[in-house]
Amino acid sequence: MVAVSRCRVCDAPIDAFMSFGRMPIANGFLTANEIPNEYFFELAPAFCGACGMFQIMEQPEPEKMFHEQYAFFSSTSRHMQAHFEGFANAVLGRVLAGRADPFVVELGSNDGIMLRHFQRRGIRHLGIEPSINVADVARGHGINTISEFFGRKLADDIVAEHGHADAILAANVMCHIPDLPGVAAGVQRLLKPDGVFIFEDPYLGDMIAKTSYDQIYDEHVFIFSVNSVARAFAMHGLELIDVMPQTTHGGSMRYMLAPKGSRAVSAAVGDALAKERAQGLDQGGTYLRFKQNCEASRGLLMRTLEKLPGKGKRVVGYGATSKSTTVTNYCGITPDHVEFISDTTPIKQGKLSPGAHIPVRPYTEFTRQYPDYALLFAWNHATEIREKESAFIAAGGQWIVYVPEVKIVS
Ligand SMILES: [Zn+2]
């Protein structure tokens, strides 16, 4: 376990403003035999008043969090495939157009879901994916990938071998890396003087507005805001030149950075900073209200589960997501409340959910005999799911949702 008492970005002293309590590894699905050795840590977020960075105080060692057998393959989601095609097209059109022999690097390139759009066009590219079995899948598709951790040292090596990069990309990766200053120094080293660094991650403004506290779990060491990203990278000579809100992961932000003074700064940056000040994202009091909102959400969700209309009603969880681990453990949801969690991922089926030990069963168990209520853990895909499950509603089923508020909906 790695616990900090100082901000990972600016080194100012920080303190947790709340605790979600004893928490297992979010993706640590386990068998009954493994229960005695289940690992727990305290999930407690802090807000750095000095640089505005939202972060968790304790984090399990990476080897506890990123099991090879639970490797997440981005390309299994059709929705995410379309999203990354859009991301790649934005880079091709806005950054690479007209450049001679451009070079694109992606941090945390996974199975190549984004880089394949560059590879297909014959563009020089390099994926950096520390997870060896995931990188192997990318290499199998002809995508140049190395399995190392990115920082200043690797940036030197890449420059020596391939030259500087026109674009460095990252999606849902930066918020996982505790040594943000080390990565920022590597990006600064690797980027061409007229290059850009574009990344996206779940957005703090959405999390606070929606009380979507399930964004907070072991892998998400940071939840970024426009303000905290601008300040963290300014320390390494990189300027935030544009921001673009995204609907993915329940509300994300795409950030575009460039060497300071190399490009015009979009009005969207100033607008987003003003919006964050209006929302109070720079004020400690906002986080105390967030804590109260989390407690209220927890209370209402548990009252809802415990007093469902009608006797003997069946409740099934929908989607054994990493996010759901924070919800089940913080709220105290047990197999008495939720019969099982339906999930399409074979490796999770037949296991128990982390901490709460709710059985995970195949999706066919959900459709075979629809429950009366489905607790929507995968709420960030609500639109797609509710379209897909019209037969569940037609059979009289109802959804229990908790973001942005707790309610029962058809
Ligand atoms: Zn700080």
Boltz pocket constraint, residues with backbone or C-beta under 6 A from the ligand:
constraints:
  - pocket:
      binder: B
      contacts: [[A, 7], [A, 8], [A, 9], [A, 10], [A, 11], [A, 12], [A, 48], [A, 49], [A, 50], [A, 51], [A, 52], [A, 53]]
      max_distance: 6.0
